[in-house]
Amino acid sequence: MYHKISINYSSNFTTNKRIKKNIKYLVFHYTGMRSETKAINRLIDENSKVSCHYLIKRNGVIILMVPETYIAWHAGISFWKNQKNLNKSSIGIEITNKGHHFGYESYSKQQILSLIKLTKYLIKKYNIKKKNILGHSDIAFNRKKDPGEKFPWQYLATKGIGYWHNSKGNLKKYRKLKVIKKNKLKFIFFLKKVGYLTKFKSKIHKNNLVKAFQRRFRPELIDGKIDEECFLIAKILSKN
């Protein structure tokens, strides 16, 4: 598949094999740990109860940790569209990055190049739809921020990986403009059409949902507030 791949198997996976047609999602993560070595050690430590299928190091080297035919433990409690617990139907890709708690950094060029090559291979192999390429924060927005606002979703979309809102005009001019109450409700409806879980129990949950959307589709400003720019982006995405 790819010349830089290496193997470091984790014992953290479900032993029942899954069939090819049931693999429908790719989920991107960052490791969120102080060092690359600590991240790898955690993913292979049987006491951690976490793993992934692939990890991409800072230098671009890809490590296979759980074979694709098995369920890795990377998504946790998760929701997308009508799907719960996405571990069963997804491939998890961890990318070395210290994350928001330890000095969130830009992803290296080598990492993104390797990610593109790996992801294109998986898309072709499993016929994965663009809308089913997700971030951990998309499917678990109350718990997770990864892969975060520095993850190049817009650039990846130009490579056929994931999707982006392609508007003809400049949406930035609508940033911070107030949205009427009716359109705030429509915004939530649009997010439901995109795939987000929109049943939230509190204002904090709603705020986390909006932030997750912003991290993915409007990373320049993550404030948890629904403005006119967010509304228009969600409207465009809901029609795709």
TAWO-V129110 format. One record per pair of residues at least 24 apart in sequence whose ideal C-beta (glycine too) atoms are under 8 Angstrom apart, sorted by the first residue. I is the first residue (numbers start at 1). GAP is how many residues later the second one is. Records with the same first field share a line. If there is no record, write none. Layout:
I->GAP / GAP
This chain:
1->117 / 120
2->60 / 112 / 115 / 116 / 119
4->56 / 57 / 58 / 110
5->56 / 57 / 58 / 59
6->55 / 56 / 57 / 58
7->56 / 57
8->32 / 36 / 55 / 56 / 57
9->35 / 55 / 56 / 57
10->33 / 34 / 41 / 42 / 55 / 56 / 62
11->33 / 35
12->31 / 32 / 33 / 34 / 36 / 37 / 38 / 39 / 54 / 60 / 61
13->38 / 53 / 57 / 58 / 59 / 60
14->56 / 57 / 59 / 73
15->55
16->54 / 55
17->52 / 53
18->51 / 52 / 53 / 70
20->106
22->66 / 67
23->45 / 66 / 67 / 68 / 103 / 105
24->65 / 66 / 102 / 104 / 105 / 108
25->55 / 58 / 61 / 64 / 65 / 66 / 103 / 107 / 108 / 109
26->64 / 65 / 67 / 93 / 96 / 97 / 102 / 106 / 107 / 108
27->47 / 48 / 59 / 63 / 64 / 65 / 66 / 107 / 108 / 109 / 112
28->65 / 67 / 87 / 105 / 106 / 107 / 108 / 118 / 119 / 123
29->45 / 63 / 64 / 65 / 66 / 106 / 107 / 117 / 118
30->64 / 65 / 66 / 67 / 68 / 69 / 116 / 117 / 118 / 121
31->24 / 63 / 64 / 65 / 66 / 67 / 68
32->65 / 66 / 67 / 68 / 69 / 70 / 114
33->65 / 66 / 69
34->64 / 68
36->60
39->55 / 57
43->51
49->24
50->24
51->41
52->40 / 41 / 42
53->38 / 39 / 40
54->37 / 38 / 39 / 40 / 64
55->38 / 39 / 40 / 41
56->37 / 38 / 39 / 40 / 55 / 58 / 59 / 62
57->39 / 54
58->38 / 50 / 52 / 53
59->49 / 51
60->48 / 50 / 51 / 53 / 54
61->53
62->52 / 56
68->54
74->62
75->61 / 64 / 65
76->64 / 67
77->63 / 66
78->61 / 62
79->60 / 61 / 118
80->54 / 58 / 59 / 115 / 116 / 117
81->114
86->48 / 53
91->31 / 35
93->25 / 26
95->52
97->49 / 50 / 51
99->46 / 47 / 49
100->45 / 48
104->44 / 46
105->45
106->44
107->40 / 43 / 44 / 45
112->40 / 43 / 44
115->41 / 46
116->40 / 43 / 45
119->37 / 42
120->39 / 40 / 41
123->37 / 38
130->27 / 30 / 31 / 32 / 33
131->32 / 63 / 64 / 109
133->28 / 29 / 30
134->28 / 61
135->80 / 81
137->75 / 78 / 79
138->57 / 58 / 74 / 78
141->55 / 56 / 67 / 68 / 70 / 71
142->63 / 66
145->70
148->67
149->65 / 66 / 70 / 73
150->69
153->63 / 64 / 66
163->74 / 77
164->53
165->52 / 68 / 71 / 72
166->70
167->65 / 66 / 69
171->58 / 61 / 62
172->48 / 57
174->53 / 54 / 55 / 57 / 58
175->45 / 46 / 52 / 53 / 54
176->45 / 51 / 53
177->50 / 51 / 52
178->49 / 50
179->47 / 48 / 49 / 51 / 52
183->48
184->42 / 47
186->45 / 49
187->39 / 43 / 44 / 47
189->49
190->41 / 44 / 45 / 47 / 48
191->43 / 47
193->45
194->40 / 43 / 44
